[in-house]
Amino acid sequence: MAMKKKRNTRKTILKIHKILGLTTGLVVFVVSITGCFWVFKEEIESFYNDYKYVTPKDQEFLPASTIKQLAEMAIPNRSIHGVIYGQPNEAIEVVFYEAEPELFYHSVFLNPYTGDFIKKTNNDVGFFGFILKGHLRLWLPDAIGSRIVSYSVLLFLIILISGLILWWPRNTKNWRQRLKFDWNSKTRWKRKNFDLHTVVGFYISSLGLVLAFTGCVMAFNWFYFIAYKATGGDKAPQFIIPESVSAVLVEKGQKPAYDRLIPLLSKTYKSAKAFELHYPENDSTTVLVEVSNSEGLYYNMDYLFFDQNTLQEIETTSIYGKYKDAKFADKVIRMNYDIHIGAIGGIVGKIIAFLVSLICASLPVSGILLWYGRKYKKGSKK
């Protein structure tokens, strides 16, 4: 009786696995393939980004207010998201970003010493713009495509877990068969496809779960909140920009206080890779400066907030503050994107993420072939 119940449970899991796999297969394939390309975005772009570099000079960078005026001449009547100060041999990048009513995501590159215009780019087009749209929303309107992708990734978590349950051998004799390929000249393609789906699926299932889990953290606010609280988080998990504490002190013709921030921070954070300054949105908000402490990583950035009049540093109640003040749960959630693309492990981590994503793309293919082969076999017998 117990054996029959166990067999029926296994059949139910197989049915769920099959239905979810057939339903989400195409989406998982597209998301996985586009993810492969996105992993190496920075490395690929480095081959054709000469415009991002300038001849270094022994002088200070232009102040942020001057950069703002020059950038607004290049792209007028648009909102500046932030200005990125890099190394002495790097151009300043001014990022323009508006989400509504339509996405506007451009960058202007300027010489940090002279303010000379270098290049204007549209970050929403080109090869990686195309890849990102496919990865996030299947090249469909955002309201439709993003939901399809989000829920498909969530279902992929269930598919991977159910696949592990189905993979588990019923007896010790089948262990070897489930752990390695045992092919010979007589092995038929159906057997090979079954092994590709089960054996390969088992070996990448744990890392596939990591990619799917981190994807869900970015896709769903409720998932993000649960993941943070489950690891012991006790701060506000969202990004909070505190208010300035002083009254408005800027007089007509007076340069804004944030012009002094980058020179001051450069002396404090001597090993920083870049500083991204965000202009205050109004007379009451603080000035945000993001300090990049590592090349190609985001989790260990320092988020600093300054009173826009006095430059008094103001602490935030959010997890996005100074990295040294982050607790375990804060660090885990801040690492999410770097884990998702493998950057947390350097170039080796990115290679692993690439291979896992590529193999995840093969699972729907081998799974559909497996389903088709069994159905075709049943049809032949009839």
Buried (B, 14 or more C-beta within 10 A) or exposed (E): EEEEEEEEEBEEBBEBBBEBBEEBBBBBBBBBBBBBBBBBBBEBEEEEBEEBBBEEEEEEBBBBBBBBEBBBEBBEEBEBBBBBBBEEEBBBBBBBBEEEEEEBBBBBBBBBBEBEBBBBBEBBEEEBEBBBBBBBBBEBEEEEBBEBBBBBBBBBBBBBBBBBEBBEEEEEEEEEEEBEEEEEEEEEEBBEBBBBBBBBBBEBBEBBBBBBBBBBBBBBEEBBBEBBEEBEBEBEBEEBBBEBEEEEEEEEEEEBBBBBBBEEBBEEBEEBBBBBBBBBEEEEBBBBBBBBBBEBBBBBBBBBBBBBBEBBEBEBEBBBBBBEEBEEBBBBBBBBBBBBBBBBEEEEBBBBBBBBBBBBBBBBBBBBBBBEBEEEEEEEEE
